[in-house]
Amino acid sequence: MSATMTNQAGVGLQVRGLRKSFNGQEVLKGLDFEVKPGEIFVIMGPSGSGKSVLLKHLIGLEPPDAGEILINGESIQSPEIATKYRLAMVFQSGALLSSLTVGENVGLYLAEHRLKPPEEIARIVAEMLEDVGLKGVEDKMPNELSGGMKKRAAIARALVIEPQLILYDEPTSELDPLSAVVIGEEILKLQRRTHVTSLVVSHDRELAFGVADRIAVINEGRILTIGTPEEVKRFDDPLVQKFLHADLKHDSQQKSL
Amino acid sequence: MFENIGEIVLLFWRTLLSLPVAWRQRQKVFDQFFEIGNASLLMVCVLSFFIGAVIALQTGPVLVERGLASAVGGIVGISLAKELAPVMMAILIAGRIGSAMAAEIGSMRVYQEIDALRTMNINPVHYLVLPRLIAIAIALPMLVVFAILVGWLGGAVVAATNSHIEIPYQAYWSNLRDVVELKDVANGVFKSFCFALIIGVVSCHQGLATIGGPRGIGRSVTKAVVNSIVMIVIFDYVLTRVLLQ
């Protein structure tokens, strides 16, 4: 794959005073944080805490009501961003185009922007799919793949862009523990190989503490804490501790407590 | 429906602006064109044959009674060419193809496929709307020409075989040729071109505006078909007035 990669240096991301409301309800309440180039930054939080909305802002799919998002100091809303930096997102569902084969999905960016001839695209697609452990599935349709395979195919599609910033939306949701570990390994492998800046939104604690350089915990549109995994584990806030240690207790255990 | 007219016009304008990239999307245009033709040809054939047949059946006995039997060919010919073929085929295509467009784009919207396109810097208007609009704008007028011819044939068969009419084929076609001019067929084809743009842009807009899950897709499909038909009927009146001048 390295032969196809060029200028892979990750970009820095700054979020300043980000606010967003939907129908009068404030979902993001002034978020401030920074992601360093080449870092794996995980945003954790319970469902409905504003993680996915934040991610949509970070890739430029939603305009903020207030505040700004900067990539290497340039606003994400600037029209040049898309041509200047390569950003990619791995959606929660994979979001593979159901009318295209897996191979066509993975090569879509190159084909639509006419960046390579068809034979070269086919070679790159095969290479990327092999990289994520999906060798030989080019001609399958997305609905023939399992949930984990879809996510890996979506990672392969993102890899084709040779991203400088890659966003993962709940990459391990709906996956069995083994597939979740494989996805976590893919995130780490990719970061080590290409030094891409990775931002992972997840409520999977094992994934977060397994891959993160730094973690932000978000709740009800506010960041509760930011730090290394060890710092977050030690952070003395009841909401953070509750989220980090929430566990199912069997009746008999509860009674004995 | 009317609150969305601004958005629909804007989408149409953005699609027109993207025409320079149409050649790059030619494979998708061809795929959509094939889909529309393949899905609709048999239905168009059956529908138009029986429309022609029923006009002949309704008008034939009345005209025969008044000694105007020879006028059946002209009436079937002109009503199909100028009005019934373009409008009925547009309604058929709105139901068959407009609904499919809204459902496909709507499900892409709901399942974040359109967001995925945007993150790859692929314009959904170029990728999804433009090929569909070009394909339907070519396919519907062609289907209408086909429908006019098959409808005339349906009228001829009924006029010749129904015991209450019994007009020879030759007399039917002769009267049709006398009454129907090329510009009448051209009027119908032009109308169908306008209807095709309406169906395409309304259905794609509904698809792109889909929110919610499967229920949202269902709502979009219904709205795409209903809004297309309402706009077809309104524009039919406007275009007829303009073309009569």
Interface residues (C-beta under 8 A of the other chain):
Chain A: K56 I59 G60 L61 A82 T83 L87 A88 M89 F91 Q92 S93 A95 L96 L97 S98 S99 L108 Y109 E112 H113 R114 R157 I161
Chain B: R24 E104 S107 M108 Y111 Q112 E113 D115 A116 L117 R118 T119 M120 N121 I122 Y127
